Amino acid sequence: MAEEAPSDRAEMEATGRQGETAAEVEVWMDRAIGMAKEALENGEVPVGCLMVYNNEVIGKGKNEVNETKNATRHAEMVAIDQAIDWCHQQKKRMEEVFLHTVLYVTVEPCIMCAAALRMMKIPLVVYGCQNERFGGCGSVLNISSDTLTGTGEPFQCIAGYRSEEAVEMLKTFYRQENPNAPKSKVRKKECSK
């Protein structure tokens, strides 16, 4: 699992990318952790995220896969939908808003979510722990920075914020039984006499 990434933090503080400070990152990640805790309490994989534009949350999400029985309702996809609605309500151009939006998420986006973020042209994703099974920002595939024709621009990722907390929530979820998981289809071997 990813540990704290002090060099990435120092880089963020030095560059002021998208205008955030280390203190603001901590505030946003704290809120994302809160969303992940809500997901865990609801029997979902504990992932939470916020989409922040000009220091305002325009989309937030927690996993809703089990609740909706829809495998695409990851936290990031829920937040993207809310951000699109916000753009329509505010009569702002989606393309312009997303170009200046930062995603804060507790776990590295999966391949599906990383592809969606890239297509939406999100420039920066700050995340907690790595997703070693499905990660789309370097753990399995590097959707965030690979050359992929016709899929938008690569985006920057900064890993390691609150990673230990994110990992502990994931461990808690996977220790409990998921009532929505499919029943095992293990066959018993028949004995031949």
C-alpha positions in Angstrom: 0.0 0.0 0.0 1.1 3.6 -0.6 2.7 5.4 2.3 2.7 9.2 2.8 4.3 10.9 -0.2 6.2 13.8 1.3 7.9 14.7 -2.0 4.4 15.0 -3.7 3.2 17.1 -0.8 6.2 19.4 -1.1 5.7 19.6 -4.9 2.0 20.5 -4.4 2.9 23.2 -1.8 5.6 24.6 -4.0 3.6 24.7 -7.2 0.3 25.7 -5.8 -1.3 23.6 -8.5 -5.0 24.5 -8.9 -4.4 26.9 -6.0 -4.7 24.5 -3.1 -2.5 24.6 0.0 -1.5 21.7 2.2 -4.1 22.8 4.8 -6.8 22.8 2.1 -5.8 19.4 0.9 -6.1 18.1 4.5 -9.6 19.6 4.8 -10.8 18.1 1.5 -9.3 14.7 2.3 -10.9 14.8 5.7 -14.3 15.3 4.1 -13.5 12.5 1.6 -12.6 10.2 4.5 -16.0 11.1 6.0 -17.8 10.1 2.8 -15.8 6.8 2.8 -17.0 6.1 6.4 -20.6 6.7 5.3 -20.1 4.2 2.5 -18.7 1.6 5.0 -21.7 2.2 7.3 -24.0 1.5 4.3 -22.3 -1.8 3.5 -20.4 -0.4 0.5 -16.7 -0.5 -0.4 -15.4 2.5 1.6 -14.4 5.0 -1.0 -15.4 8.7 -0.8 -14.5 11.7 -3.0 -15.0 15.4 -3.6 -14.7 17.4 -6.8 -13.5 20.9 -5.9 -13.7 23.9 -8.2 -12.6 27.4 -7.0 -12.5 26.1 -3.4 -16.2 24.9 -3.7 -17.4 21.3 -3.6 -19.3 20.8 -6.9 -19.6 17.1 -6.7 -19.2 14.5 -4.0 -19.7 10.8 -4.0 -19.4 7.6 -2.1 -19.7 4.1 -3.5 -23.3 3.2 -4.2 -22.7 -0.1 -6.1 -24.5 -2.4 -3.5 -27.3 0.0 -2.8 -28.2 0.5 -6.5 -27.1 -2.9 -7.8 -25.2 -0.9 -10.5 -21.5 -1.7 -10.9 -20.8 1.7 -12.3 -21.8 3.7 -9.3 -18.3 4.2 -7.9 -17.7 7.3 -5.8 -16.0 9.2 -8.7 -18.9 8.5 -11.1 -21.4 9.7 -8.6 -19.3 12.9 -8.1 -19.0 13.5 -11.8 -22.7 13.3 -12.3 -23.2 15.8 -9.5 -20.6 18.1 -11.0 -22.3 18.0 -14.4 -25.6 18.9 -12.7 -23.9 21.8 -10.9 -22.5 23.1 -14.2 -26.0 23.0 -15.8 -27.6 24.8 -12.7 -24.9 27.4 -12.7 -25.0 27.8 -16.5 -21.2 27.2 -16.7 -19.4 25.4 -19.4 -18.6 21.9 -18.2 -15.3 21.8 -20.1 -14.1 25.0 -18.5 -15.1 23.9 -15.0 -13.6 20.5 -15.2 -10.3 21.9 -16.5 -10.0 23.7 -13.1 -11.4 21.0 -10.8 -9.4 18.8 -8.4 -10.6 15.4 -7.4 -9.9 14.3 -3.8 -10.5 10.6 -3.3 -9.6 8.1 -0.6 -8.5 5.3 -2.9 -6.7 5.4 -6.3 -9.4 5.5 -9.0 -10.0 2.2 -10.7 -9.4 1.8 -14.5 -13.0 2.8 -15.3 -13.0 5.9 -13.1 -9.5 7.0 -14.2 -10.7 6.8 -17.9 -13.8 8.9 -17.0 -11.7 11.5 -15.2 -9.3 11.7 -18.2 -12.2 12.1 -20.6 -13.7 14.8 -18.4 -10.2 16.6 -18.5 -9.7 16.7 -14.7 -6.1 17.9 -14.3 -5.3 16.7 -10.8 -6.3 13.8 -8.6 -5.2 13.6 -5.0 -5.8 10.2 -3.5 -5.1 8.2 -0.4 -4.0 4.6 -0.9 -3.2 2.6 -4.0 -5.7 0.2 -5.6 -3.5 -2.8 -6.2 -6.3 -4.8 -7.8 -8.0 -2.3 -10.1 -5.9 0.9 -10.0 -6.0 3.1 -13.1 -3.4 5.6 -12.0 -0.3 3.4 -12.0 -1.0 0.3 -9.8 -2.5 -1.8 -12.6 -2.7 0.5 -15.6 -1.6 4.1 -16.0 -4.6 5.6 -17.6 -3.7 8.9 -15.9 -0.5 9.4 -17.9 -0.2 6.9 -20.7 -0.4 8.1 -24.3 -4.0 7.1 -25.3 -5.2 8.6 -28.5 -8.6 10.3 -28.4 -9.1 10.0 -24.7 -8.2 13.5 -23.5 -5.1 14.8 -21.8 -3.2 13.0 -19.1 -3.7 14.1 -15.6 -1.5 14.5 -12.5 -1.8 12.2 -9.5 -0.6 12.9 -6.0 -0.8 9.8 -3.8 -0.5 9.1 -0.1 -2.9 11.5 1.7 -4.5 9.7 4.6 -3.5 6.4 3.1 -3.3 4.4 6.3 -6.9 5.4 7.2 -8.2 4.5 3.8 -6.5 1.1 4.0 -7.9 0.4 7.5 -11.4 1.1 6.2 -10.9 -1.2 3.3 -9.6 -4.0 5.6 -12.7 -3.5 7.8 -15.0 -3.8 4.8 -13.3 -7.0 3.5 -13.3 -8.6 6.9 -17.1 -8.5 7.1 -19.4 -10.5 4.9 -20.9 -8.7 1.9 -24.6 -9.7 1.7 -24.7 -8.5 -1.9 -21.8 -10.7 -3.0 -22.8 -13.5 -5.4 -23.1 -17.0 -3.8 -20.1 -19.2 -4.2 -20.4 -21.6 -7.1 -17.9 -24.1 -5.8 -18.8 -27.6 -6.8 -18.3 -30.5 -4.5 -16.4 -33.4 -6.0 -18.3 -36.6 -6.3 -16.6 -39.7 -5.0 -16.4 -42.6 -7.4 -16.7 -46.0 -5.7 
